[in-house]
Amino acid sequence: MADEAPSRPTAHALLADGTTVCIRPVRPADHDRLRGFYEDMSPENRRLRFFTTGGRSAEQAADRACAPPRPGHGALLAERQGRVIGLAEYDTGDTPGPEAEISVAVADGDHHRGVGTLLVEHLVSAARTEGVTAFTADALSENHEVLRLFTDLGLRITRRFDGPEVRCRIRLDPDDAYLSAVEARGRTADVLSLRPLLEPRVVAVVGAGRTPGSVGRALLHHLKSGGYPHRLYAVNPAAASILGVPSYPSVAALPRTPDLAVVAVPAAAVPSVAEECGKTGVRALLVVTAGLDAGQARELLAACRSHGMRLVGPNCLGLSNTDPALLLDATFAAAHPRPGTAGVAVQSGGVGIALLDGLSRLGIGVSTFVSLGDKYDVSGNDLLQWWESDGRTRLALLHLESFGNPRAFSRTARRVARRMPVLTVDAGRTDAGRRAAASHTVAAATPTMTRAALFTQAGIIATRSVGELLEAAALLHSQPLPGGPRIAVLTNAGGAGVLAADACAEAGLTLPALSPSLVDEVCAVLPEGATAGNPVDATAAVTEDDLGACLDALQRHAGIDAVLVVLVPTAVSAATGDDLVRAVTAAGGRRPKPVALVRLEQALPVELLPATGGTAVPSYAEPQAAARALAHAAHRAAWLNRPAGTVPPLDGVDTARARAVVDTYLAAHPDGGPLDPRTCAELLDCYGIPQQPWAWADSEDHAVLAADRMRGADGRVVMKAHWPGLVHKTAERAVHLDLRGDAQVRAAYRDFETRFGDLLTGVVVQPLAERGTELFAGVVQDEVFGPLVLFGLGGTATDVLADHAARTAPLTDQDVHELITAPRCAPLLFGAGGGRPADLEGLEQLLLRLSRMASDLPQLAEADFNPVLAARDTVTVLDARIRLLPRPPQDPYLRRLR
């Protein structure tokens, strides 16, 4: 247990009705306000809370909540616009322990808004950091509201009735059921909070100018010309009307309070406009203004938080909702977006314009478009939840340059991706370069690998450009998903078919040989001279009917998952290019397998061609584009078919002891640093991670004694030099292998002393390991993405070959399976080349335990296990390095606004 209660930061969060509340620790100065909070309760509410209606209980409750901080006690209050509306406490008593008594109180007029539930969620997070594992509470059996609150939390609860009272015990295990319950509550609140922003019934443009070309005037013009059917106002002190829209001198002077205020004023005026909007009762702001300095940014966000307004921007293109009942276009793009089924969220206005144009041209259109800009508040996570519930969105398209809470985003995206494709342009892929002095883990955990891990686990389709995103969106919008990666290429020109075959192979797709029966069927419908390989060359003489029959045969075959048709215009056949395209669209629109078309003469990169009696068929100008789109669709189908995965329980884990080891180290090293071998081994032991036996020696004689203890049956040992910060032992020639006898041990130690001098703090002596596959496992605590677990080929080739895969923690059983099979060296673990298979179950356990250690300990900056020896019956860490930093615990799943 910590020496003093942890300090909890102030947080703003959403209640069940979508309004904003401030959650913060109770301070001594709150005493009178809390006493008034209790005294203002109805007698019935006080009776249910205190089991009595006496006035003395209010004073005592305020005294207890405002007492000086101490271990085992925490008190949080909820306030809205300066008024206390709820209080929750936990207390372990005079002797801090794993169980704490909990109490919750909510103001009379604020019941049924989720105040108590939100407070308890924050209290659960605070108590866990103190080692509390269960809450207990006594309640009157007639207090149905508080009993329902405890039951609906998503935590495991037991009840014991004792006369008119109920004794509740609530376990605080952070399992998936609880996280799912928190997510469900957060999703409901988030969607409700976005309605004033995305479905406003009154809109005001603040800063709408009379001068043509001004941003405010363009926004007002788009709102009016786009057909917005509800109340629309302009705010301009120098005009009574702008573009036929009534104008007023201030927000406060408007005849009706806007749901949404669109702000297009100079940066210096933004904070005061935001404050005025908040005081007037505006529920949402869209700030397109750019160039706010740090002070103006703080004031803007403070106004939004204190008055409960959601905020898009600043520095953004705007937003639109194409719902026919709303037709809200608050952007200054060149044209109105086409109504459709793609939800779009971007940080870059330029990318937003490109996507709007591309989706309109394809006929996909957008359901909702939001340019997030500098993303002070509303994020991609918010929009995913909106699209999940709006009933109109079928594709989610994202361009995110940064992630505020990647782990929460990952859970949301994983859930949404089960319902609709989620695509992104992977911005910020470039690596800053690998640091030669960094650990193997830090060197491997490049930005590209980190983002790829997040996208892979969440089922997000990551593309490398806006063009590639539109290519994939066209196919996913119009065609069914393939059952796998097996592609048949059909063409009327052999050379074009070869290009398509190469493109498929480069995209990771396969071109299986056609079965004899399918060859016979294809040859029967194609003209003389056609070849029924894969690609299928139908020749330039193919007719519309021939091509349609062949395509039909390929689609019906069980060994083909999708068909890629490549057409080249010729003057040989009686069939025109349009005839052949018509054959493709006729067949491609009615089958349950996807068809993609490539027309090499096509001017646009991708088009959607209407199909006869079915869905549209995507047509591409290049085989590479079509192959990429088919590969993205195949990857999505494979992801959907995988089990969701669970985080399995682990035995032999002592989290409390591990935290004590970390606290002890950081107390002695306030700035953090690398662990010495003894502390490192102790931490691994807390998680049951198998290690090669070792002994420490700080002199030549001690090294000889250590070698005597460590020698195996063959008498050989290994000696490794040690000093704080040593990473690349092989590069420093800080390892002596295959030492036999005392003389070699002494010579090895003297060599280290001679070469490293005062730098050397001692040596680690181990028995020489048996043969096996040398692997690498590690974790790095990314400040944005959280813990990232890496796995791959180890030994001296780790950095050279960079054969690694990564997943974000906590790892599920499915994540671990993918981690082990993803590196190129994976076949070695399964006995390729006549070798012995490795202990796969042991590898899974190692990675799961490493993931658990990283998830439990935010102070673990990085861990480096290299090599990990994988033999037939064992998996052993031969060398481990761990570095700690003094980082406070953070709950990535706690409901709070950015």
N, C-alpha and C positions, 0 to 999 in steps of 0.2 A: 504493500500500500504506500502511496506517495506520502511525503512529509506534510504536504498541504494540498488543499483542494485545488484542482486545476482551474485556471482562468478560462472562461468561455467567452468567445467574442460575441458581439452583437450581430444578429442575423435578421434579415427580413425574409418572410415566407408568405405563402398564399394560404388563406383559409378555404374551407370547402365551397364558399360562395364566390371565390375568385378575388376577394379583397385582400389587401396587404396588411400584415401585422408585423410588429417588431418583437423579436424574442431576444431577451438579454438577461444576464445574471442580476439578481437582486443586489442592491447596494444599501449600506446603512442609511443613506439619505432618503430611501424609499419608505421608511418606517411609517410616517404619517399617512402617506398615500395608501399603503397596504392596510393600515387600520381602517381608513375610510372605505377602502374596497370591501372589507368584510362587514363593516357596519352598514353599508348601503344594501347589503343582501336582504332579501325577504326573510322573515322568521323561519319559514319552511326550508329555504335554501341553507340557512345557518344550521338548522336542526339536522339536516341530512349530512352536512359537512362536519359538524362538531358533536353530533348526538345530543345537542342542547341548544337552547335559544338564548342563553345567557350572554350578556354583552362583554364579559371578561374574556371570553374565548377569542374575540377579535384582537384584543391587545396582546394576548399571549402568542397568537399566531404571527402577528407582525414582529414581535420580539424574536421569535425563533427564526423566521425567514431572514431577518436583517442582522443576525448574529455574525461576529467576525468569521472569516473563512476558516474552516478546519477540515481535516481529512474525514471522508465519509459523509459529508453533507453538501448538498447542492440545491440551490433554489433558483428557478427561472420564472420570469414574469412575461406576460404578453401585454403589449400596450399598443394602442392605436390613437394617433394624433394626441399623444400625451396622456391618454386615459388608460388606467390599468383595467384589463378585461379578463385576465386569468393569471393563476399562479400554480406552480407545481414544484414539489420538493421531494427529495429523498434523503434519508438519514439512516446510517448504519448503527447509530447509538454511540455510547461512550467508548466501545471497543470496535474500531473499524473491522469489518469482515466482508464476506462475499454476499451477504443479504442486506437489503435496506428497506425500511418502511417508506412508502410513497403516499403522498396526498395531493389531491387536485381540486382546485376551486375555479369556477367560472362565474363572471358577473351575470346577474339575472337576465339582462336583455341580450346576452350574447350566446345563449345556449343554441345547440344544433347548427353551429357554424364551423365546428371542428377545432375550436380553440383548445379544448382539453387534450384532444388527440395529438395535435401538433406539439403542444408543450411536453407531453409524455414522450413523443418520439425524440425530441431534443434532450430530454432528461435521460432516456435510455442510452443515447450516445455518450453523454457526459459521465454517467455511472460506469459504463463499460471501461472507460479510460482509467477509472480508479480501481478496476478489478472486481466491481460488483457483478454478480452473475444472476441475481434474482431480486425482484421486488416483491414485497408483501404489503397487503392493504386490508384493513377492516372497513366494512361498509354495512350499512343497514340493508337488509334484504329488500326493502321497498325502494331503495335508491337505484332504480332501474337504469338511469342514465349513466352513472359511473360504472356499473357492472357491465353495461353494453360497451362502454368505451374500452374496458380492459379486454373483453372478449373479442372485439373487432380489431384489436391491434395487429393481429397476425402472429403473436407470440404464444407459446404454450402456457396455458393457465390451468391451475387446479383450484377447486373451491371446496371449502369445508363450512357447513352450516352449524351455527351455534346459537340456538334461539332466534332472536330477531336479527342477528348479525351474520355476516358472511366473511370468512377469512379467505382471501385470495392470495395465491402465490404465482408470480409471473416470471418465467425463465427468460433471460435476456440473450439467448443464443441468436447470433446474427445469421440465421439460415435464410434460404431462398424464399420460404413462405412469408417471412416477415418483410423481406425486401420487395416482394411482389405486392404485398398489401400496401406498403408505403408508396410504391409506384402507382398503384391504382388510385389512391387518394390524391397523389400529386397530379396525376393526369386529369382527373376531374376538375381540380382547382385551376390547373394551368389553362385548360380549354375555356373555362368560364372567364378567366382573367383576360383572355385574348379577344373575347367577343366585342368589347368596345373598340378594339383596334381594327379587327377584321370584319365586323358586322355592325358598324356604327349606324345609328339612326339620325344623328345630328353631327355634321362635320363643319369645322371652321378652319379656314386657311389664314394663318397669322403671318402677315408680311406679304400679302397679295398686292402687288404694285400695279400702277396704271401704265408703266412703261413697257412696251412690247419687248420681249426677250428676257424679262426678269424671271427668275426661277419660280417665285411665288405666283406670278401671273400664269405661267405655264401649268403649274399644278392646279390652279383654279380652273383654267380652261379645260384641262383633261377631265377633271371631275364633272364639269358641266356637260362637255361634249360627249363624254362617255356614257351619259344617260343615268347618272346617279339620281335615284327617284326621291330621296328624302331631303330633309332640311340641309341647306348649304349656305354658309355665311362666309364673308370676307372680313378680315380685321385690318383696317387701315384708317388712321386718324384723319387722313386728308381726303377721303372719298366717301360719298354716300352710296355709290354703286360701282362695281367693277365687273365688266363683261355681263352686265345684266343681273349680277348677284348682289343682294343687299350687303352693304358694308357698314361696319360699326367701329368706333374709335378704340375699343379695347375688348378683351374677352369678357370682362365683367359687365360690359354694356350690352352683350348679346341678349336677345329676347328669350332664348332657350340655351341651357347649358350643353355644350357639345359633348358627345361621347369621345370623339377624336378631334384633337387639334393638330393640324399640319403646320409646322413651324418652319418658316423660311425667312428669318430675320438675321441681321449680322451677328457674328459670334458673341460679341460683347453683350447683346441684348437677350441671348437665349436663356440664361439663368433667371432673369426677372420675369420673362414671359412664362417660363415653366412654373415659377412660384405663383404667378397670377392664375394660371390655369388650374393649379392644384387647389388654391383657395376658392376658386369658383365651382369646383366639383368635377372638372374634366377627368375622365377615367383613363385616357391613353394619349400619348404624344408620338408624333412622327416628326423627327427633327432631321431635315435634309441639310441644314447648315454645316459647313466644314470649317476647320481651322480653330476649334476651341482649344484654349490652353488648359493646363492642368487644373488651375483654379476654377475656371468656368465649367470644366467637366465635372469636378466634384460637386459644385453647386447644382448643376443640372440633375445629377443622379440623386443628390440629397433631397431635392424638391420632389422628384418622382417617388422616392421611398417614403418620405414623410406624409405625402398625400395619397399614396397608394395608386400611382399611375404607372401603367406599363409603357415602355419606351422602345421605339425602333430608331436606330441611328445612334449618334448623329452621323453626318457625312455619308448620306445614302441617296439612292435614286428614287426611293419611295416604295409604295406597296399597292397592290391591286387585288380585288376579289371579283372574279367574273361570274359569280352566281347571278343567273338571270333576274332574280328578285332584288339584286343589290347593284350590280354593275359599278363597283367602286374602282376608279382608276386614279389613285393619288400618286402618280409618277410624272416625271418630265421626260419620259422616253419619246421617241419620234412618233410612235403610233400606239393605238390602243392594243393591248394583248388580245389574242384570239381566245375565246372561251374554250375550255377543254378539260383534260383530266390530269395534267402534270402539275404537281406542287413544286415551286421553285424557291429556293432560299440561297442568296449569294451575298458575299461580302464585297465583291468588286462590282461597281456599277457597269463597267464595260463588259464583264462576263455576263451580267444580267441582261444587258441589251442584246448580246449575241444569242443567248438562250431564248429570249422572247422572240426574236426574229426567226431563229431556226425552228422552234416549236410551232410557230404560226405557219411557216412555210410548209412544214410537214403535215399540217392539219391536226396535230396532237393538241395544240393549245395549252392553256394553263388554267388551273382551278384557282390557285392563289399564288401570288408572286410577292416576295418580300426581299427588299434589298437591305441587308442587316447593317451595312456600313461599319462603323467602329464598334458595334455590338456591345453597348454598355449594359443592356438588359436582355431583350428578347434575342434568343439564339436559335441555332438549328435544332436543338433538342425540343424547344417549344413548338416549332413548326412541325416537326415529325409527329408530335402528339396531336396537333390540330388536324393534320392530314389523316391521321389514323381514325379520327372520329367524324370528319366532315361529310362522309357519304358521297363525295364527288371525286376525290383524288385517287388515281390508279397508279401513278408513277411519282416517286419523290426524287427530285434533283437538287443536289447540294453543291455549293462551292464555298468551302470553309478554309480560311487561311489559319485559323486558330481554334482551339477547343477550350472552353471554359472549364468543363468537368467531363473529361473523356470517358471515365468509367460509368457515369450516369448516362452519357450519350450512347455508349456502347450497349447498355442494357435496353435503352429505348429503341435504338436502331435495330437491335436483334429482334425485338418483338415486332416492330413495324415491318421489317423485311420479311417476316413470315406472311404478311398480308399483301404486300406490294413490293415491286422492285425499288430499291434505294440505290441511286447512282450518285457518284461524286467525281468532280475533277480533282485529282490529287495534287493540290497546290502545295508548294514548299517541299518538293521532293529532294532537292539537292543536299548533299552531305557537306558539312563544314570541314570535312577531312578527318582522318583518324589520327589520334595523338600517339606518337610512338611511345611516349612514356606512360600512357594510360594502360589500365588493365585490359585483358582480353575482352571482358564483358563490355566495358565502356567503348572500346574500339569497335566492337561488333554492333553495338546498339545505335546504329545510325538513324537519322530522322526517317529515311526511307523505310527501314525495317520496322521502326516503331509504329509508323502510320499503317504500314501493310499489315502488321499484327492486329491492330484495332479494326481495320476494315475487314480482314479475313474472318475474325471471330464474329463480327456483327453481321456478316452477310451482305456487306456493302460492296457494290460493284464500283471499283476504282478505275477510272480512265485517266489518260495522260493529257487530254486536251478537250476543249469544248467540242471540237469536231468529232472526236471519238465518242464522247458522251452522247451526242445527237445520233450517231450511227447506232449505238447500242439501244438508245431509247426507241428508235424507229422499229427495230426488230421486236423488242420486248412489248411495245405497245400493240403491235399488229399480229404477232405470231405466237403460237403455243410454245412452251418450253420444250427443248429436245430431251429425249430420254437419256442421252449420253453424248459422248464426243465423236461418234462415228458418222462421218460425212460422206455422202456420195456427190461427186462433181459431175454435172451434165453440161456439155458444151456443143456448139456447132463449129468449133475451130480448135484443133488439137493443141496448138501452141498456147492459146488462152487457157485451155484446161490445165496445162502444165503449170502455168503461172498460178492458177487457183489452187492446185494441189500443193505447191510450195508455200503459198500463203497459209493454207490450213495447217500444214506441218509446223510452220513457224509460230502459229497461234496456239499450239498444243492440242490440235484436233487430230484425229486419225482418219485415214482413208482405207477401210477394210476392202479386201478382195471380194468381189461379188460371188455369191454361191452359184454353182452350175445351173440350178433351176432359174435363178434370176437372170443369168447370162442368156439362157435360151429365150426367156420371156422378152428381154430387151432386144435381142437380135431379131426376134419375130416382128417387131413393130417398127424398127428403124430401116432406113434405106440401105441398099447394098454398099458395102465399103465401110460401114460403121464398125467401130470396135467397142466391145462391151467390157472393157477393163474398168478401172476406177482411177482416173476420170473416164467417163463414157463419152466417146467422140461420136456424136450423131451425124457428123459431116455437114458441109454447107448445103447439101441437097435436102435436108430434113424439112418436112412440111409441118404445118401447125398441128394437124392431127397426130402425126408421128411423135412430135415432141411431147404433146400432152399425154399420149398413151405411155411413153417411156417414163415420164415424170410420175405418172400415176403408179406404174409398176415399182419404181424406186421407193416411193412413199409407203407403199403397202408392205414392203419387205421388213421383216422383224429385225434384220441385222443392220438396218440403216436408221439413224436418229434424226437426220436432217439432210436436205438436198440444197446444194449450191449450184445454181444455173448460171452459166457464163455465155452470153450471146454476143456475137460480132456481126455487124451488118455485111451482107454479101450480095452479089448480083447473080448467084448461081441458082438459088432455089426460087420456085414460084411463090413461096411464102415471103412476105415482106417482114421487116423487123417488127412492125406492129402486130402482125399475125403471130409471130413467135412469142412476143411479150404477152399477147392475149392468151396463148396456150398456158403460159406460166401462171398468170393471174387467175385463170379459170381453175387450174388444179391446186394452186397454192392457197386459195382462199377457202377450201372446203375440207382439208385434211387435218388430222390431229398432230401432224409433225410439221416443224417449221420449214419454210422455203425462203431462200434469199436469192435475189437476182443480181447479177453484175452485167451492166451494159457499158462496155469500154468507151463508147462514144458519148456517154451521158455527160452533160455539162455540170450539173450540180453534184456535190459529193454523195448525197443520199436523197432519195425521194420515196414517198409512199404511193404506190400505184393502186387504185381501186381494184378490187377483185370481184369477179362475177359471182354473186350469191354467197359471199363470205367476207372474211377480213382482208385488209389491204396487204400487199406484198411489198417489202422494202427492196428498193433497187439502188445499187451502189455503183459508183464510177470506177472503183478499183477492187480487185479481189481481196487485197489486204484488209480493207475496211469491212467487207462482208465477213471475212474469216474472224476478225476481232469481235464483231458483234455476235457471231455464232458461239465463239468461245466464252464470251461473257454470259450468254444465255445458258450454255452447258454448265458453267461453274455455278450459276444460280440454282439450276436444277439439282446439282449434286449437293449444294449446301442445304437446300430444302429437304432433301432425302436423308440427311444425316440426323442422328438423334441430337436433341438439344444439348444433352450432357448435364451432368450434375457434379458438384464438388463433393467427392467422397469423404467420409469421415476417416480420420487417421488415429491409430492408437500410438501410445508411447510419446505423445507430444506434451511438453510441460511449458505452456506459454508463460505462466507466472514466473517460473524460474528464469526463462529466457529474458523477460523484461527486467528482472532483477540484475542479470548479468549486464545487460545494456546500461541500466541506470548506474550501476557501480562503475563501469568503465567511463561513462560520460561525466560522472562526478569527479573522477580523477583526471579526465581529459576534456575539459569544457568545450574545446573546439573540435572534438572528435578526432578521428584518425584510424589507421590500420590496427587491427587487433594483433596481439602477440599470439604465437602458436597455441599456448595453453588456453587463453580466453576463446580463441577461435574454435578449438576443439570442444570446449565446454558448451558453446552456443550450438554447434552442430549436434552435440549429444542431446540437447533439449528437444530436438526435432527428430531424433532417431535416424540421423543421416550416417550411413556406414563410413568409417574412416580407416585408412591403413594404420596399424599400430605405429607409434612413434615415441621417441624419447628426446629430451632436451639436454644439451650439453653446452657449457660456456668455457670449457678448457679442454686441453688435449687429453688429460687423464680422464675427465668426465666423458669425453667422446668414446674412449676405449671401453669404459664401463657400460655406456649406453649401447654400444655395438654388441657387447656380450649378451645383453638382455634382448636385443632385437634380432639376433641372427636366427634364420630359419634352419631347415634341415640341411641346406647346401652351404650355410655359413656366410652368405654374401649379404652385404648391407649397402644402403645408399646414404650419402651425407649431403645435406643441403644447407648452404649458408643462409643466415637470416640477419636482416636489419630492417627497421621500420621503413616502409615505402618500396622495398624491393619487389618488383613485379616480374620482369623477364629474366628468370634465373638462368635459362639456357644461354641467352644472349650475353649475360654477364659472366658466363662460365662459373656459375655459383652452385653447380651440382657435380658430385663425384659418384659414379655408378660402379657397381660390381666390386666393392671393396672386400678383400679377404684378409683376415688376420689383423693383429694389432698394429703391425708395422705400416700396413697400407692405410689404416684408419688414422694413425698419427701423422703420416705424411700428408694425407688429405687435409687434416685440420691445419697443419702448419702452412700448407699452400694458401688456404683461405686467409690465415693471419697475415701472411706476407703480402698478398695482393690487395686485401681490403682494409687492413690496418684497424684504426679505431672505429671505422664504419661498422665492423662486424660486432654483433651483440651475442652471437651464439650460433649453434647449428642444430638442425633436426636430423636425427638418425632413424632410419626405417629399414625394415627388411626389404630385400629386393623383391619387387612384385612379380607375380606370375604373368604369363603371356595372356594377352587379350586385346580387344579393340580399345584404343585410346580415344576418349570422347571429351567433350567440353560441356559444362553446364554452368550457368551463371544467372545473376539477376542484377538489374540496375534500377534504381528508384528514380524514374523520370519525374521531374517536378510538375509536369503538366499531365502526363499520361499515367502516372502511378508506376507500380512495379512491373517490369518487363522481364520475363523469363526467356533465356536463350539456351539453345542446345545445338550440338553439332560435332563435327570432327575435332578432336583434341590433339594434344601433344604439340610438337614444334611447328606443325602445319596449320595451327589454328588461325593465325593472322594472315598467313600467306594465301591459303586456299579460301578462307572466309566461307566455309561450308556450314552455314548456320541457319536456323529457323528461330522464330520468336513468337510468343503469345503473351498477352497481358494477363496478369494475375488478378484474382484467383483463378487457377486452372481448373477446368472441369476434366472429367475422364476423357471426353472427346478431344479437348484441347491437347491433352498429354499424348493421345494416340497420334494426332496430327503432327505434334512436335517431333515425335520419334521417327515418323515416316517421311517427313518433309525434306531433310537434308539429302544431298546426293550420296552420302556414305551409308544411308539407311540399309541398302541391300546387305552390307557387311554384317549388320546386326541380325539378319535373318538367315545367315549361313550361305551367302552367295559365294560362288567359286569353290565350293567344297569345304568352307570353313565351318566352325561350330557356331550355332546360333547363340546370341548373347542372352543373358537373363533379362528378358523384356519386362517381366513383372517388377524386377528390382529397379530397372530404369524408370518405370512409371512411378514407383514409390519415391525414388530420389527426386524426381521433378515435382511431384505433388508436395513433398515435404519442403522443398526449396520454395515453392510458391506460397505455402502456408507461412513459412518463416518471414518472407517478404511482406505478406499481407498483415501479419501480426505486428511487425516492427517497422514503423515508418522511419526510424533512425538508421535502418540498414541501407546505406547509400549504394553499396555494391557488394556482391559476393562473386567469387571467381573460383570455380572448381576445375582445375586443369593440371594433369589429366584425371579423368574419371575412367577407371579400368573396368570394362564390361567383359566378363568372362562367361562361361557357360552357366555357372551356378551362382555367381556373385557379381555384385556391382560395388565398387569401392572407390572412395575419393582418395587419391594419392596425394594431392596437394590442394590446399584451400587457403584463400585469402578473403578477408572480410574487412570492409571499411564502414565505420559508423559516423554519422553526423548528428548534431543536436537538433532534431526536427520535432516539432509538436505533432501529436496525433491528429489526423483529420479524417472525418467520416465522409467519404465521397458520395454516399447515398442519402445523406441527411437533406431533408427538404428545406431549401433556402434559395433565395434569388441571388444572382451574381453580384 
